[in-house]
């Protein structure tokens, strides 16, 4: 039985580690730049899934790089984005950040883990 349990456990890969160091930099009144650090032991075939509550044009995105521009935002609003690391459709823990659009570039520092 132990061998069967070990074989079954091995068939379920572990979820990837979450990203770290998520920052949001407001670019203008309708775009923000998100940047983060690659997780520990993240394989080359991994990607990132991003959800955003403010962009109708880009509500859900998948990227391979550790950065993305989110566009189509309304001026002067508060937004919330979440980034998941994922490998073979298995997602790591969510890391979220809030930010506001404005006409001046600023760094959002409010990060939720």
FENRANOR-V630756 format. One record per helix or strand of 3 or more residues. SS is the DSSP state (2 for helix, 1 for strand). FROM is the first residue (numbers start at 1). TO is the last residue. If there is no record, write none. Layout:
BEGIN
ss: (SS & SS)
from: (FROM & FROM)
to: (TO & TO)
END
This chain:
BEGIN
ss: (2 & 1 & 1 & 1 & 1 & 1 & 1 & 1)
from: (2 & 20 & 32 & 47 & 60 & 67 & 78 & 95)
to: (10 & 26 & 37 & 52 & 63 & 70 & 87 & 100)
END
